[in-house]
Amino acid sequence: MEPILECRQLFKDYTSCRALAGVDLTLYRGRIVGLLGPNSSGKTTLIKLAAGLLAPTAGQILVAGHVPGPETKSLVSYLPERTYLPDWMTARQVICFFADFYADFDSAAAFDMLQRLGVRPDAKLKTLSKGTKEKVQLILVMSRRAQLYLLDEPIGGVDPAARDYILSTILTNYSPDATVLISTHLIGDIEKILDQVVFLRGGQVDLCATVDEIRAERGCSVDAFFREVFKC
C-alpha cells in the first residue's frame, strides 16, 4: 500500500519552543485519520508542514513521495483553523475564484453543498456568521479532487445541527485513494467517521492505531480512551 504522508524524525522549532520533537509517522491512502492531542501538542504545526506552509527544522516530511512545495500543491487541499476569505467577496465569487485557481475543483459540487447548508450564493462573506464562513471554507476544500485533505478544526465553530451534514460531506466528497487528516478537539462528534487516530503529546506520536483496535483492545470509545490518556 502506497503511503500518502511520511514523517521521519521530524522536528520543528520556533523561537520560544519546540513544536515537534522527532515525529515518525506513515499514513496510507483511503483513510480518514483523526489527529488528536491537547493544546500545544503540535497538531497545527504538523498540518502546516504537510501543507508546505512551514519548513522542518530537521528530519523529513513527504507527501506522495515529494517534499511539500510546488509539486504537492495540486495534491493537497488545506483547511486552516482560522477564516481567511476576503469579506468583500460573495460565496459565488469565491467558488468561481477557486474554480479558476484549481484545475481539480468541482464547481457543481460546491454549489450543491452551498445549497444544502443553506448558504445563499449571492451573500457577501462579511454578512455571514463565523460558523457560516467556516462552512463555506470547508465547501471549497472538499470540492477539490485532492489526494490529501488537511482539515484543522473543521467543525469547531459550526453549530451542532450542521455537524452531521458537514461530517457526511467530508465522508462522501473524497475519492477512495485519498486520505483525510482531521485535527480536532471534538472527538465524540467525529469518531464515527474515523478509520484511524494519531495521538500527539509534547510534539511526539504517543499512539497511532485504528479505531477498531482501540475499541477491541481498550474496550471503550476513542473519545473515552483519549480522556483517560490525557485526563481531559
QUIHU-V235608 format. One record per residue. N is the residue number from 1. RES is the residue in one small letter. PSI is psi as a letter, one per 20 degrees, with the letter a starting at -180 (none if undefined). OMEGA is omega in whole degrees, 0 to 359 (NA if undefined). BURIAL is 1 if it has 9 or more other C-alpha atoms within 8 Angstrom, else 0. Layout:
BEGIN
n->N res->RES psi->PSI omega->OMEGA burial->BURIAL
n->N res->RES psi->PSI omega->OMEGA burial->BURIAL
END
This chain:
BEGIN
n->1 res->m psi->p omega->185 burial->0
n->2 res->e psi->p omega->177 burial->0
n->3 res->p psi->q omega->175 burial->1
n->4 res->i psi->h omega->180 burial->1
n->5 res->l psi->p omega->179 burial->1
n->6 res->e psi->p omega->175 burial->1
n->7 res->c psi->p omega->181 burial->1
n->8 res->r psi->o omega->182 burial->1
n->9 res->q psi->l omega->186 burial->1
n->10 res->l psi->p omega->177 burial->1
n->11 res->f psi->q omega->171 burial->1
n->12 res->k psi->o omega->179 burial->1
n->13 res->d psi->p omega->168 burial->1
n->14 res->y psi->r omega->182 burial->0
n->15 res->t psi->h omega->188 burial->0
n->16 res->s psi->i omega->184 burial->0
n->17 res->c psi->r omega->172 burial->0
n->18 res->r psi->o omega->184 burial->1
n->19 res->a psi->h omega->178 burial->1
n->20 res->l psi->p omega->188 burial->1
n->21 res->a psi->m omega->176 burial->1
n->22 res->g psi->l omega->180 burial->1
n->23 res->v psi->p omega->171 burial->1
n->24 res->d psi->o omega->186 burial->1
n->25 res->l psi->p omega->174 burial->1
n->26 res->t psi->p omega->177 burial->1
n->27 res->l psi->p omega->183 burial->0
n->28 res->y psi->r omega->183 burial->1
n->29 res->r psi->q omega->173 burial->1
n->30 res->g psi->k omega->182 burial->1
n->31 res->r psi->q omega->170 burial->1
n->32 res->i psi->o omega->189 burial->1
n->33 res->v psi->p omega->175 burial->1
n->34 res->g psi->p omega->176 burial->1
n->35 res->l psi->o omega->192 burial->1
n->36 res->l psi->q omega->178 burial->1
n->37 res->g psi->r omega->178 burial->1
n->38 res->p psi->r omega->176 burial->1
n->39 res->n psi->q omega->178 burial->0
n->40 res->s psi->k omega->177 burial->0
n->41 res->s psi->i omega->177 burial->1
n->42 res->g psi->j omega->185 burial->1
n->43 res->k psi->g omega->182 burial->1
n->44 res->t psi->h omega->178 burial->0
n->45 res->t psi->g omega->179 burial->1
n->46 res->l psi->g omega->179 burial->1
n->47 res->i psi->g omega->180 burial->1
n->48 res->k psi->h omega->176 burial->1
n->49 res->l psi->g omega->179 burial->1
n->50 res->a psi->h omega->179 burial->1
n->51 res->a psi->i omega->180 burial->1
n->52 res->g psi->j omega->180 burial->1
n->53 res->l psi->i omega->176 burial->0
n->54 res->l psi->q omega->175 burial->0
n->55 res->a psi->q omega->179 burial->0
n->56 res->p psi->q omega->171 burial->1
n->57 res->t psi->h omega->177 burial->0
n->58 res->a psi->r omega->181 burial->0
n->59 res->g psi->a omega->186 burial->1
n->60 res->q psi->q omega->171 burial->1
n->61 res->i psi->p omega->182 burial->1
n->62 res->l psi->p omega->173 burial->1
n->63 res->v psi->o omega->184 burial->1
n->64 res->a psi->k omega->178 burial->0
n->65 res->g psi->j omega->182 burial->1
n->66 res->h psi->q omega->170 burial->0
n->67 res->v psi->p omega->180 burial->1
n->68 res->p psi->p omega->183 burial->1
n->69 res->g psi->b omega->182 burial->0
n->70 res->p psi->h omega->182 burial->0
n->71 res->e psi->h omega->184 burial->1
n->72 res->t psi->i omega->182 burial->1
n->73 res->k psi->h omega->180 burial->1
n->74 res->s psi->i omega->182 burial->0
n->75 res->l psi->h omega->190 burial->1
n->76 res->v psi->p omega->173 burial->1
n->77 res->s psi->o omega->193 burial->1
n->78 res->y psi->p omega->174 burial->1
n->79 res->l psi->o omega->181 burial->1
n->80 res->p psi->r omega->181 burial->0
n->81 res->e psi->h omega->183 burial->0
n->82 res->r psi->q omega->176 burial->0
n->83 res->t psi->q omega->185 burial->1
n->84 res->y psi->i omega->185 burial->0
n->85 res->l psi->q omega->179 burial->0
n->86 res->p psi->p omega->186 burial->0
n->87 res->d psi->h omega->185 burial->0
n->88 res->w psi->i omega->182 burial->0
n->89 res->m psi->q omega->172 burial->1
n->90 res->t psi->r omega->177 burial->1
n->91 res->a psi->h omega->178 burial->1
n->92 res->r psi->g omega->182 burial->0
n->93 res->q psi->h omega->180 burial->0
n->94 res->v psi->h omega->176 burial->1
n->95 res->i psi->g omega->179 burial->1
n->96 res->c psi->h omega->178 burial->1
n->97 res->f psi->g omega->179 burial->0
n->98 res->f psi->h omega->179 burial->1
n->99 res->a psi->h omega->177 burial->1
n->100 res->d psi->h omega->187 burial->0
n->101 res->f psi->h omega->185 burial->0
n->102 res->y psi->p omega->181 burial->1
n->103 res->a psi->h omega->183 burial->0
n->104 res->d psi->j omega->183 burial->0
n->105 res->f psi->p omega->181 burial->1
n->106 res->d psi->n omega->183 burial->1
n->107 res->s psi->h omega->181 burial->1
n->108 res->a psi->g omega->178 burial->0
n->109 res->a psi->h omega->181 burial->0
n->110 res->a psi->g omega->180 burial->1
n->111 res->f psi->h omega->177 burial->1
n->112 res->d psi->g omega->179 burial->0
n->113 res->m psi->h omega->178 burial->1
n->114 res->l psi->g omega->179 burial->1
n->115 res->q psi->g omega->182 burial->1
n->116 res->r psi->h omega->178 burial->0
n->117 res->l psi->j omega->174 burial->1
n->118 res->g psi->k omega->179 burial->0
n->119 res->v psi->p omega->180 burial->1
n->120 res->r psi->p omega->181 burial->0
n->121 res->p psi->h omega->183 burial->1
n->122 res->d psi->j omega->180 burial->0
n->123 res->a psi->p omega->175 burial->1
n->124 res->k psi->q omega->185 burial->1
n->125 res->l psi->h omega->180 burial->1
n->126 res->k psi->i omega->179 burial->0
n->127 res->t psi->i omega->184 burial->0
n->128 res->l psi->q omega->175 burial->1
n->129 res->s psi->r omega->179 burial->0
n->130 res->k psi->g omega->180 burial->0
n->131 res->g psi->h omega->180 burial->1
n->132 res->t psi->h omega->175 burial->1
n->133 res->k psi->h omega->179 burial->1
n->134 res->e psi->h omega->175 burial->1
n->135 res->k psi->g omega->180 burial->1
n->136 res->v psi->g omega->179 burial->1
n->137 res->q psi->g omega->179 burial->1
n->138 res->l psi->h omega->177 burial->1
n->139 res->i psi->g omega->180 burial->1
n->140 res->l psi->g omega->182 burial->1
n->141 res->v psi->g omega->185 burial->1
n->142 res->m psi->i omega->177 burial->1
n->143 res->s psi->i omega->175 burial->1
n->144 res->r psi->q omega->176 burial->1
n->145 res->r psi->m omega->184 burial->1
n->146 res->a psi->r omega->176 burial->1
n->147 res->q psi->h omega->178 burial->1
n->148 res->l psi->o omega->177 burial->1
n->149 res->y psi->p omega->181 burial->1
n->150 res->l psi->o omega->186 burial->1
n->151 res->l psi->o omega->181 burial->1
n->152 res->d psi->o omega->182 burial->1
n->153 res->e psi->m omega->185 burial->1
n->154 res->p psi->h omega->182 burial->1
n->155 res->i psi->j omega->184 burial->1
n->156 res->g psi->h omega->183 burial->0
n->157 res->g psi->j omega->184 burial->0
n->158 res->v psi->p omega->181 burial->1
n->159 res->d psi->q omega->183 burial->0
n->160 res->p psi->h omega->182 burial->0
n->161 res->a psi->h omega->182 burial->0
n->162 res->a psi->i omega->187 burial->1
n->163 res->r psi->g omega->181 burial->1
n->164 res->d psi->g omega->179 burial->0
n->165 res->y psi->h omega->180 burial->0
n->166 res->i psi->g omega->178 burial->1
n->167 res->l psi->h omega->176 burial->1
n->168 res->s psi->h omega->177 burial->0
n->169 res->t psi->g omega->178 burial->1
n->170 res->i psi->g omega->185 burial->1
n->171 res->l psi->h omega->188 burial->0
n->172 res->t psi->i omega->185 burial->0
n->173 res->n psi->k omega->170 burial->0
n->174 res->y psi->q omega->185 burial->1
n->175 res->s psi->q omega->183 burial->0
n->176 res->p psi->h omega->181 burial->0
n->177 res->d psi->j omega->177 burial->0
n->178 res->a psi->r omega->178 burial->1
n->179 res->t psi->q omega->177 burial->1
n->180 res->v psi->p omega->176 burial->1
n->181 res->l psi->o omega->186 burial->1
n->182 res->i psi->o omega->172 burial->1
n->183 res->s psi->p omega->182 burial->1
n->184 res->t psi->q omega->169 burial->1
n->185 res->h psi->i omega->184 burial->1
n->186 res->l psi->m omega->188 burial->0
n->187 res->i psi->g omega->181 burial->1
n->188 res->g psi->h omega->181 burial->0
n->189 res->d psi->h omega->186 burial->0
n->190 res->i psi->i omega->186 burial->1
n->191 res->e psi->h omega->185 burial->1
n->192 res->k psi->i omega->179 burial->0
n->193 res->i psi->i omega->185 burial->0
n->194 res->l psi->q omega->170 burial->1
n->195 res->d psi->h omega->190 burial->1
n->196 res->q psi->q omega->176 burial->1
n->197 res->v psi->q omega->173 burial->1
n->198 res->v psi->o omega->176 burial->1
n->199 res->f psi->p omega->174 burial->1
n->200 res->l psi->q omega->176 burial->1
n->201 res->r psi->p omega->179 burial->1
n->202 res->g psi->k omega->178 burial->1
n->203 res->g psi->j omega->179 burial->1
n->204 res->q psi->q omega->177 burial->1
n->205 res->v psi->o omega->180 burial->1
n->206 res->d psi->h omega->180 burial->0
n->207 res->l psi->p omega->172 burial->0
n->208 res->c psi->o omega->185 burial->1
n->209 res->a psi->r omega->174 burial->1
n->210 res->t psi->q omega->178 burial->1
n->211 res->v psi->h omega->180 burial->1
n->212 res->d psi->h omega->178 burial->0
n->213 res->e psi->g omega->180 burial->1
n->214 res->i psi->g omega->181 burial->1
n->215 res->r psi->h omega->182 burial->1
n->216 res->a psi->g omega->185 burial->0
n->217 res->e psi->h omega->184 burial->0
n->218 res->r psi->i omega->179 burial->0
n->219 res->g psi->k omega->180 burial->0
n->220 res->c psi->r omega->178 burial->1
n->221 res->s psi->r omega->176 burial->0
n->222 res->v psi->g omega->180 burial->1
n->223 res->d psi->g omega->180 burial->1
n->224 res->a psi->g omega->179 burial->0
n->225 res->f psi->g omega->178 burial->1
n->226 res->f psi->g omega->180 burial->1
n->227 res->r psi->h omega->179 burial->1
n->228 res->e psi->g omega->182 burial->0
n->229 res->v psi->g omega->185 burial->0
n->230 res->f psi->j omega->177 burial->0
n->231 res->k psi->l omega->181 burial->0
n->232 res->c psi->none omega->NA burial->0
END
